[in-house]
Amino acid sequence: MSGDLDPHGDVTVDRVALAEELAGEAAGAGHAASADVAAYALGLGDDSLVLAQRLGDWITRAPELEEDVALGNIALDLLGHARSLLHYAGTHDGRSEDDLAYFRDEPDFRNAWLFEQPNGDFAHTIARQLVASTYLVELYRHLEASTDATLAAIAAKASKEVDYHRDHAIQWTLRLAGGTDESRRRMVRAVEQTWPYVEELFRDDAVVVRLADEGVVPLPSSLRDAFDSVIDQVFAEADLARPEGRTAFVVDGRGREGRHTEHLGPLLAEMQVLARAHPGASW
């Protein structure tokens, strides 16, 4: 429809360019992801998509105006990562990023359990961000050297952004742990309740083992030492400790297998309702 007849033009999300993060795909002249690469990109894309949706809930609810802006910007960064990864995953079977975001059901999502956990109070969100961003910094740094040009290009852009996300989380961890008695109590509790979800992030499975053998991705387990080193430094400065004893349990997260906690379903229902009510809508 021409601009003369339709003042809104004809724009759909799928026609908005994904910029330089898909430079690797463009250089590959229409290169489609293999089954294994698509499965891997789907999991990472779901991590970012679900966490972006969670962080969006803080808009107008953050403890100060600057945090409304900061958390909103972090969510937008993650949404950009999700778009790139889901777009690439969809090249394997012809699905678009919108198909993957809005028209899959809960068992078809492959995000780790950490990313779907409720925001809780602000300290819980910061604890989740500290873990997630520290993990993603190490992951994307290694993915920049991937033999898959598209994954390497996506990682090169994402690395710069998750580095800021980690710095933001570290500064708030120090601020809350070193603030009032109440803010410290909440930060300590948040770390205890977030820590059980760490282990799943570093679990190797058959897909990543095959891809690691080809130089496409790092083994998640190989990232753990660097992750622990950063976390230990932050905890030392904040006078926090890793959970021990009864607070050190580990959940058997199976998000990569499509098995999720009770928290993902309501998040997806809210995220997908408009697209499902008006499939194919454009503006």
Secondary structure as UniProt FT lines:
FT   TURN            3..5
FT   TURN            7..8
FT   HELIX           13..15
FT   HELIX           19..22
FT   HELIX           23..27
FT   TURN            28..29
FT   HELIX           35..56
FT   TURN            57..61
FT   HELIX           65..90
FT   TURN            91..94
FT   HELIX           97..102
FT   HELIX           106..108
FT   HELIX           113..116
FT   HELIX           122..143
FT   TURN            144..145
FT   HELIX           149..177
FT   HELIX           181..194
FT   HELIX           195..197
FT   HELIX           199..202
FT   HELIX           206..213
FT   TURN            214..215
FT   HELIX           220..223
FT   HELIX           224..238
FT   HELIX           245..247
FT   HELIX           255..257
FT   TURN            262..263
FT   HELIX           264..277
FT   TURN            279..280
//
